[in-house]
């Protein structure tokens, strides 16, 4: 089965359910909300409760905080570990960077969009990463996501 990095947002209500569905179907899934036993995912509020009012300089300093370094290390190691990625919409900037990194590193990347906030043309970049997979890459239902990863697994010799 696939080793999947699920890229999404803390605000995304669909993320926990799709992680569970993928795991129930035999996939190994990285969950940024619960990245390792006994660990919770990275949050800027762990660095500073007033992070939303930071200046650009404070943000730059925050990126170098030990908590941020640990969260980044954990997430980038999971991106390197995975063999595929699922971007779950709606999501924020980090998730889009993660999905773009995965696709750019030849990791098949699909999009799960149970709803959208705004259409984006460049999601077609993900299509380029999976044009050889005979399944929908832009999924709007759980079943399509499962079909994508099932067909991806059946074509593993290609990737």
C-alpha positions as CSV (number, residue, x, y, z in Angstrom):
1,X,0.0,0.0,0.0
2,X,1.0,3.6,-0.3
3,X,2.9,5.8,2.1
4,X,0.9,9.0,2.0
5,X,1.7,12.5,3.2
6,X,-1.6,14.3,3.8
7,X,-1.1,18.0,3.3
8,X,-3.8,20.1,4.7
9,X,-4.7,22.7,7.3
10,X,-5.5,22.7,11.0
11,X,-8.7,24.5,10.1
12,X,-9.7,21.7,7.6
13,X,-12.6,19.7,9.1
14,X,-12.1,16.9,6.4
15,X,-8.5,16.1,7.3
16,X,-9.1,13.7,10.3
17,X,-11.7,11.6,8.4
18,X,-9.6,11.2,5.2
19,X,-6.6,10.2,7.3
20,X,-8.8,7.6,9.0
21,X,-10.3,6.3,5.8
22,X,-6.9,5.9,4.2
23,X,-5.5,4.0,7.2
24,X,-8.6,1.8,7.3
25,X,-7.8,0.9,3.7
26,X,-4.3,-0.3,4.5
27,X,-2.2,2.8,3.7
28,X,0.5,4.3,5.9
29,X,-0.4,7.9,6.5
30,X,1.5,10.8,8.0
31,X,-0.8,12.9,10.1
32,X,0.7,16.3,10.9
33,X,-1.8,16.8,13.7
34,X,-0.5,13.6,15.4
35,X,2.9,13.1,13.9
36,X,4.3,10.6,16.4
37,X,3.2,8.8,19.5
38,X,2.9,11.3,22.3
39,X,3.5,14.3,20.0
40,X,1.1,16.9,18.8
41,X,1.6,18.8,15.5
42,X,3.4,22.1,15.2
43,X,1.5,25.3,16.1
44,X,2.8,28.8,16.0
45,X,1.1,29.4,19.3
46,X,3.6,27.1,20.9
47,X,6.2,29.7,20.2
48,X,4.2,32.8,20.9
49,X,0.5,33.2,21.8
50,X,0.5,36.5,20.0
51,X,1.9,35.1,16.7
52,X,-0.9,36.5,14.6
53,X,0.3,40.0,15.3
54,X,3.9,39.4,14.4
55,X,5.9,41.7,12.2
56,X,7.8,40.2,9.2
57,X,11.0,40.4,11.4
58,X,9.3,38.5,14.2
59,X,8.1,35.9,11.7
60,X,11.7,35.4,10.5
61,X,12.8,35.0,14.1
62,X,10.0,32.5,14.7
63,X,11.2,30.3,11.9
64,X,14.4,29.9,13.7
65,X,12.8,29.0,17.1
66,X,13.6,25.4,18.3
67,X,9.9,24.5,18.2
68,X,9.7,25.6,14.5
69,X,12.9,23.7,13.7
70,X,11.5,20.6,15.3
71,X,8.2,20.8,13.5
72,X,9.9,21.5,10.1
73,X,12.3,18.6,10.6
74,X,9.4,16.2,11.4
75,X,7.3,17.3,8.4
76,X,10.1,17.4,5.8
77,X,11.3,14.0,6.9
78,X,7.7,12.7,6.4
79,X,7.7,14.3,3.0
80,X,10.9,12.5,2.1
81,X,9.5,9.3,3.5
82,X,6.2,9.3,1.6
83,X,5.8,7.8,-1.9
84,X,2.7,9.9,-2.6
85,X,0.9,13.0,-1.4
86,X,-2.7,14.1,-1.0
87,X,-3.6,17.8,-0.8
88,X,-6.9,18.1,1.1
89,X,-8.8,21.3,0.4
90,X,-9.5,23.8,1.6
91,X,-6.0,24.4,3.0
92,X,-3.4,27.0,3.6
93,X,-0.1,28.1,2.2
94,X,2.1,25.4,3.9
95,X,0.0,22.6,2.6
96,X,0.3,24.0,-0.9
97,X,4.0,24.2,-0.5
98,X,4.2,20.6,0.7
99,X,2.1,19.3,-2.2
100,X,4.1,21.3,-4.6
101,X,7.3,20.0,-3.1
102,X,6.0,16.4,-3.4
103,X,4.9,16.8,-7.0
104,X,8.1,18.5,-7.9
105,X,10.0,15.6,-6.4
106,X,8.2,13.1,-8.6
107,X,5.9,11.9,-5.8
108,X,2.4,11.3,-7.3
109,X,0.2,14.0,-5.8
110,X,-3.6,14.1,-5.9
111,X,-6.1,16.7,-4.7
112,X,-9.1,16.0,-2.5
113,X,-11.6,18.8,-2.8
114,X,-14.9,18.1,-0.9
115,X,-15.3,21.9,-1.2
116,X,-13.4,24.8,-2.6
117,X,-12.9,28.4,-1.5
118,X,-11.6,29.5,-4.9
119,X,-10.7,27.7,-8.1
120,X,-6.9,27.7,-8.8
121,X,-5.5,26.9,-12.3
122,X,-2.2,25.7,-11.0
123,X,-3.7,22.6,-9.4
124,X,-3.0,21.2,-12.8
125,X,0.6,20.8,-11.7
126,X,-0.6,17.9,-9.6
127,X,-2.1,16.4,-12.8
128,X,1.3,16.4,-14.4
129,X,2.7,14.4,-11.5
130,X,0.1,11.6,-12.1
131,X,-0.9,11.7,-15.7
132,X,0.1,8.0,-16.0
133,X,-2.3,6.9,-13.2
134,X,-5.6,5.7,-14.7
135,X,-7.8,7.4,-12.0
136,X,-9.1,10.8,-11.2
137,X,-6.4,12.9,-9.6
138,X,-8.8,15.7,-8.6
139,X,-11.1,13.9,-6.2
140,X,-14.3,15.2,-4.7
141,X,-15.3,12.1,-2.8
142,X,-13.6,9.5,-0.5
143,X,-14.2,6.8,-3.1
144,X,-12.3,8.7,-5.7
145,X,-9.4,9.1,-3.3
146,X,-9.3,5.4,-2.6
147,X,-9.6,4.6,-6.3
148,X,-6.7,6.9,-7.0
149,X,-4.4,5.2,-4.5
150,X,-5.6,1.7,-5.4
151,X,-4.7,2.3,-9.1
152,X,-1.5,4.0,-8.1
153,X,-0.5,0.9,-6.2
154,X,-1.3,-1.3,-9.2
155,X,1.0,0.8,-11.4
156,X,4.0,0.9,-8.9
157,X,6.4,-0.6,-11.4
158,X,6.1,2.7,-13.3
159,X,7.2,4.8,-10.4
